Amino acid sequence: MKNIIFNTQLSTFEKDVIAASNKTPILLDLWADWCSPCLVIAPMLEKALLEFDNQILLAKLEVDEGDNMKIAGHYKVRGFPTIILFQYGNEVARFSGAKPLQYIRQFIEQNAEF
């Protein structure tokens, strides 16, 4: 089983997320350690990914590490957590805030192409 959840950062973002999304849809979780909703949604994201049997990956980007906030700025993120779905090198859809498992499942089903 491949790693369906991995960490990314500014220096590897292009390869880890943009280029990799040409093969597999990737959810990008922009989060911060101090953000309570970020900590709430993390296990929901993991549970949702497991239901999709390795068809989608989750890249976690801690916005307060190094220059990672530049990615949040580039994508005009206004709050955390923000979850962005990338496919074929482009942003497909996004949502912000802690959401229940059913919402995440539906978001993936409606927006990702498998």
N, C-alpha and C positions, 0 to 999 in steps of 0.2 A: 504494500500500500504506500503510495507516495504521500509526501507531506502536504496535506490540504490547507494547513495554516502555517504561515511563515512571516517573519519580520522583514520589512524593507526600510530603506532610508533614501535620502536625497541622492546620494552617489550611485545607488543601484536601482533606483525607481524605474528608469527607462527600460532596463533589461527585465527586472523582476515583474513589472506590472504591464507597461505599455506593449513591449515586444511579446511577452508571454501570453497576453490576452488574444493574440492571433491564433493560438492553439486551444486555449481553454478560457472560458469566462472567469474573470477575477473580480471579487469584491474587495474594495480597499476600505479598511476601517481606519479612519483618521480619529485618533483618540488621545487622551491625556491621562496621566496617572492620578491627577487631582479631581478628575471628572467622574462623579458618582454614576450618572447614566451610562458612561462608557463601560464601567465595571459591571453594570447590570446587563447590558446587551451582549457582552462578550460570550457568555455561555449559550445564549440564544443563537448567536451566529454560528457557533461551533455545532450545536445540535442540528440546525437547519442544513449546514453543509454535509453532515454525515448522512442525512436523508437523501441527498442527491448523488450518493455513491461515486465520489471522486470526479464528478462532472464539472465542478466549479471549485475554485480555490479562494482562499481568504488571505490577503496581504494586510498586515497590521503595521501602521505607521504612527509611532509615538511622536506627536507634533512638537513636544518640548525637548527632544533630543537633537543635538547638533543644529543643522540648518533645515531640519525637516519642516518647519513652519513655512518655508518657501513653497512647498508643495500645496499646503493648505491655502496660501495666498494665491498661487497660480490658478487653483480651481475655485477661488472665491468662496471658500468655506466660511460660514458665519457662526457656527456653533459646533459643539462636539457632543456626542459622536456624530460624524457624518459618514455615511456608507455610500460609496460610489461604485457602480458596476461598470467595468471596462470589458469591451469585447471588440476584437479586430482593431485594437489600438486606439479606440475612442471611448469616451464616456457615453454610456447608454442611458443610465438612470441614476437617481440618488434619493436618499432620504436622510433626515437628521433626527436625533433623539433616540431614546430607548423605545423599542417596539416589541410587542409580543411575538412569540415563535410563529404563529399563524400569519402575521403580517409579513415577516421576513420570508417565509415559505412562498407566499403569494407574490411578493416582490420579485423573487427569483423566477418563479414560473412565468410571470407576465413579461419579464424583460430579458431573460437570457435565452440564447439559442443554443440548443444542444445537438 
